[in-house]
Amino acid sequence: MLREWAYLRRFHAFRDDLCEICGLKRVAFEPVFNNIYHLFEGEWPCFNEKTGKYMDERVMSDFTINKTYAEINARIRAGEAVVVTAEEMVDIVKKEGPVEAARKVDVVTTGTFSTMCSSGAFFNFGQTTPTIKAQKVWINKVQAYAGLAAIDVYLGATEPAEDDPLNKVYPGEFRYGGGHIIEDLVAGKKVFLEAKAYPTDCYANRKCKKELTLADFPHALLCNPRNGYQNYNCAVNLTDKTVYTYMGTLKPKCRNANYCSAGQLSPLLNDPLYRTIGLGTRIFLGGGIGYVTWHGSQHNPAAPRGKNGVPLRPAGTMMVQGDLKQMSADWLRGVSIQGYGCSLAVGLGVPIPILNEEMAGFTGVSDAEIFTQVVDYGHDYTNGIARTYGEVSYAELKSGTIEVAGKKVPTAPLSSYVKAVEIAEILKKWIVEGKFLITEPATPFPTVDFSFEK
């Protein structure tokens, strides 16, 4: 439904512009445009003769406030846009209600800064003389995937150094890996690249070694297959021994609980049904400008949801990418997780256009209205047992203590809320200054039909 609406709005905008240029009334073109639309789409009529309305008008009529991306961008260019962070939007919606909030606010900015393991970067390291078709490549002794074109490689954030003892000395420290290399590069440090190859008639070289800074790579693209998880588990350990996980160190007998989300500031929790986030959405990524390039791996819109549409378990994800040369070590940090591995902490922020009061309501969600599940990582998780030991809100998690099976358990975040606020503020500043426009997705994420209780 949303995809057809997006197509129709662009189609009708083209129709109206053409009518204006030609100095003709819109009705004169209806038969022609209906025929064109049927040729291209062959499914939905532009104009319903029974209702006397267009599809987009029928959908938009469900709302009191209706704005378009073009209108919001015009206000941004004119310096008139009202932009607030998701944290600020909570109070605005609470005090004024969704309709008045939508009337007042044009864009809500979000942010999150946390370890995001499904991250990495594509590099082109430049040809040698004679030329080389790299078969194996290492950067600072961390192996990069070379099964691409001659001098293209992909460096995964979780790839450890080849000489790392891993968990042979348990728990392993995982001091250096792909994520640390990405941080070193954006910090301006040199890295050492080594490539080995088999010779061919067009690529005669068998090996190369070179020192490079980020500026020396002809091409460097941060490309993360799964970032910005929409909600995530609260991890505990119900066994009798300490366990080391990607959710951090968990003490035995449920003596601590770790969680990993910015809650009310988290991007996908502010657009729970993916109304405005999709292919082509412009975002804050690693300190620079990036884009959403697909829904991420493990994207699961069918996860159970609360009455407000917000998922109660891990749900949506984003695939994102951007020019690594624009980015900063402030927002891309190598991470070592004891007993688990290495990774990359990523700063990510998404602007949410307030097209109507529904989007205002979504972005007004508070930590008290966002819930997640308490999951045992000592036994259940590794054995594929889908079991919950309670449902807790992010307000409870951020209070420092939750209750699990009648026991008070201290909590700790694995994502930085302070950094999330900073990202949302930076993105807000970019938009207010007219440096950052909102993009309409070329196609939305897969979603679900969801009925709100009135």
N, C-alpha and C positions, 0 to 999 in steps of 0.2 A: 504493500500500500504506500509506504513512504517513498519507495523508489519511483513509482508512477507519479506521485505528487511532485517529486523533484524534477522529473522529465517535463511534466506539464507546466510547471511554473516557468522553466526556461523557455519552453515552446511558446507559451502565451506572452512572455516578455518580448520575444522576437516578433510575434504577431502584432503586438501593440506598438512597438517601435516602427515597424514597417507601415502600419496604418497612419501613424503620426507623420512620418516622412512624406507619404503620398497624399496626405491631407484628406483621407477618407475615413468614414465611420467604421468601427470595428465590425458591425453587423454585416457590412457589405462583403467582408472576407470570410464569413463563417462557412459557407459551403466549400470554398476552396481549401481552407485550413482543415476542415474536418476530413476532406479527402486525402490531404497530405498526411495528416496524422494517422489515418487508417493504413496508408501505405507503409509508414515507418513502424508503427506499433501493432496495428492489426488487432487490438484488444479493447482498450478503453476509449469510448467516444469523448472528444473534447467537450462537447456541449450536450447536455441532457435536455431534450425538448420538453419532457414531462415536468421537470423541476424548474427549467429555465435557468439552470446554473451550470458552471463549469466545475470539474472535479476539484480543482484546487480551492475554489470558492466554497465548495461544500465542506471540505475538510477544515479550512480556515474559519468557517462560520461557527465551529465548535468553541472558539475562543473569543474572549472579549478584546484582548490585545493581540495584534498581529503585526509582526515586523518581518522584513526580509534581510538577507545578508547584504544586499546592495544598499538598503537604507542605513543599516548599522555602519557599514564601511564609509558611507557618505558622511555620517556624523563623526567618525574617527578622523577622516581627512579634514573636516572643518574644525576639528578641535572641540567638538560639542558632545562627544560620547561620554556617558556615565559608566565608569568601570569600577568594579569593586572586587575584592577577593571573596572566595567562597566562605571564609571565616566571617567576613563582614556581612555577607548576604544572609547568614543565619538570623541575625538580629533584625535586618530589614524586613524579611518575610514574616518573622514573628510579630513585629510591631505593625506592619502595614498590610499584611496579607499578600498572596501571590499576584493578584490582579494589579494592585498599586505598585508592588515591587517591579512587576514586568513593565508597567508604564514608565517607571522612573529609571530603571537600570537597563543598559544595553549589553554589557558583557560582564561575565563573572570569570575570574581567573583562578586556576587551581594549581596545585604543586605537590610533588612527592620527591623524596630523596632517600634511596634505599638500595641495598644490594639487589641487582637484577642479573641473575646468572645467565640467562639466555641473551647474551650480548656479545658483541665482537666488532671487528672492523675488516673491511676489504682494503688491501693495499696493492698498488702497482709500484714495484721498486726500481723501475727503469732498466733499460737494456744495457747489456755489456758488449764489449768488443773482444773477440767475436761474440755473436749473439748466443743466448742461452734459453733453453726450455726447461725451467726448473721442475725437478721431480720431488725434491724434498727441500724444505726451507725452515730455518730456525732464526728467530729474532731474540737476542740475548739468551740463547740456549732454550728458548721456548718454541716448540714446533708449531708452525702454521700450516694450514691445509693448502697444498699446491696443486690439487687436481682441477685446475682451471686453465686459462690460457697461459702462455709462456712465462710471464712475469707477474701474474696476478695471484694473490694469496688471500686467505681468510684466516684471521687470528681470533680464536675464541677466547672469551674472557676467563673461562674456567680451566684452560689448558695450563698445567703446571710445568715448571722447568724440568728438563729431561733428567737432571741429576738430583731432583727432589726425592728424599726417601719416602715420601708419601706417608702412609700409616704404618710403615715398618717399625718406626719408633712411635708408639701410640700414646697419646693422640698426636698426630702429625701437626706441624706448624704451618706448612704450605706458605712459605715466606714470599715466594715470587711466582708470578704467572702472567697469563695474557692480559688480565685487567691492570696489572701493575705496569706493563709495557705501554698500554694505552695512556695511562696517567703520565708516565715518563715523557711520552711523545708530546702530549698537549702542554706539558710543563717546560718544553723546550730542550729536553735532554737528548743526547745522542744515543742511538742503539746500534748494536752490531748485528748485521745480517749475514747469514751464510746460506748458500744454495748449492745443491748438488744436482747433477743432471746426467742423462745419457745423450750422446751426440747424435745429431741427424744432419742431413745435407744442408738444411736451412738454419739449424741451431747447433753450431759446432762445439760450443763451450761445454765443459764438463763440470765446472765449479766457479763460484765467485764468492768474494768476501768484501764487504764494504761497511763503513760507518755512515749512518744517516740520521738527520734530524727530520722532524715532521715536514719541514719545508722542502726537504730533498726528495720526498716521495712525490712522484708526478700526480698520484691520485690516492686519497685516503678518505674512506667513507665509513662512518660509524653505521652499522646495520644490525639492529637488535630484533631477532625473531619473536621475542615475547617479553614485553615490558608492561609496567603499570597494572599489575593484576588487580582486578575489581574484587576487592575483599580477599582476605586470606585467613587461614586457621590461627587460633591461639594454641600454642604448643605447650604441652606439659609432658612429664615423664612419670608414669605410674609403676615402673619397675624398681628393683632394689639397687640398681647401679646407675652411675652417671652415664649419660649418653651425649655424644657430640654430633650435632645435626646442622643442616643448613639454617635451621631456626635457632642456632646458637647452642651453648652448653645448657643441658637440662638436668637439674639435680634429681636424685632419686626420691621416690615417694611424694611426688607432686610438691616439691619445696620451692619451685619457681614457675613462672609462666611467661613466655615470650610471644609477642605479637608483631606484625609487620604491615602497617598501613598508616597513612596520614589521616584516615578517617574522613571527617567532614571536608578536608582539603583535597582528598584524593581524586584525580581526574574522572575516572569512570564511575565513581560513586556519586558524582554530580550530574551524570547523564546516564542513569541506570539502564535505560532502554536504547541507548545509542542513537538518539534522535539527531544529534549534531556532529558526532564523531565518526569518521569513516575515511575512505581512501582520499588522500589529498589534504586532510586537515593540517593546517600549519600549527606548529607547536614550539615551545621552548625545549631544547634538547642539549644537555651537556654544556649549557652556557651560551649556545648559539641557536640558530633557527633550524628546525628540522621539520619532518613531515610524517604523518601516519601513512604507511604504504600498504597495509592490509590488516585484517584482524590477526592477532597473534596466534601462535601455536597454543593448543589447549583452550582456545576460546570456547566457552561453554555457556551460551545465553539461557540454556534450559535449567540452570541451577535454581533451587527453591528461592522464592522471593517473599519479602514481607508485604504488608498492605500498601506500602509506599513505593513498591517496585524495586526496592534495593535488595540485591541478592544477600542471602544469609550464609552463603558458602562461596568459595572461589568460583568466579564466573568469567566475565569478559577479560580479554587481553588485547594489547596493541602491538603490531609490528611497526617499528619506527626507524628512521634513518636520517642522516644529515652529514654535512661536510665537516669532517673531523678537524680541519684546519681552522674553523671558526670557534672551536670549543675551548674549554678552560679546565685546568686541573682542580679548580674550585668545585666543579660539578661532575667530574669523572675521576673516581678514586679507586685505586686497586685495593682489594679486600682480601685478608687472610682469615679463614674461618677454621678455628682449631678442630682437628679431627675430621674435618669435612673436605676442605679444598680452598682454592682461591677463586676470586670473582671480581666483579666491578660494581661499585655503587654509582648510580646514574641519577642525575637531576633531570626531572621531567615535569613540564607544565603545559596544560591545555586550556585555551580560552573557550568558554561556553557562551555562545550568543543567546541572548534572552529573546527568543522569537515570539513567545507568548507566555501566559501565566503558568502553563504546565512546566515550562523550562525554569521559570522562577521558583516554582514549588520544588522541583528537583534540586536546584542549586541551594535552596534554603535548608536542606537536610542537615541535622546536627548530629554530633557524636552520640547523643542519647537515643537517636532514631536509627542508628546503624549497628547491626548485630553480626556476630560471628560465632563459630563453634569452637569449643574446647576439645582438642584432639590429643590422644596419647601417642607421642612419638617414640616411646620406649619399646612398645610392642605392636600396637595396632597399625600404625602408619606403614612400617616396613613390611608387615604381613598382609597388607591390602585389606584391612578390616575397616569398613566405613562405620565408625561408631562415634557418637558425640557424648561428652561428659558435661554438657551444659551449654547454654547459649548466653553470651555476655555482650553488652554494648561497649562501644569504644569509649564512652564516658566512664564506664566502670573500669575498663582497662587503663585509661589514662589517669584514673584516680590513684593508681599504685597498688591496688589490692582487688582481687576478685574472690568469689567463693566457689570452691569445687568440692562437691560431695560433703558439704557442711564444714569445709576447712578453709580458712583464710590463706590465700596464696599471693605472694608479692609478684608484681608484673614488671616487665621491662620492654621498651620498644626497640625494634631492630631498624626502624626507619626514623629519620630525624624530622620531628615536627617543626623545629626551629628553621631548618633548611627549607622545608616545604613552604612555610610562610614567606621566607625570603624569595623563593622562586615565584610565588604568586604575586608578590609585590613588584619584582623586576618585570614580569610579564605585563602587569597593570601599567607600569611606567612606560614601557615600550608602546602600548596601545594608546595611552593618553597623549603621548608625544607624537603620535601619527606614524611611528616607525614600523608598526606591525598591524596588518589588516587580517580580517577573519576570512577563512576560505570555506566555501560550501563543499561538502564531500561529493566527489564524483559518483560514489556509490556508498550506501551505508553498510555498517556491519550487519552480519546475520543477527536477528533478534527474535523475540517471541511476542505473540499476542498476549497482552496483559490487560485485564479489566480492573480498574480502580473502584473500590467501594465508595459510593457517594455518602 
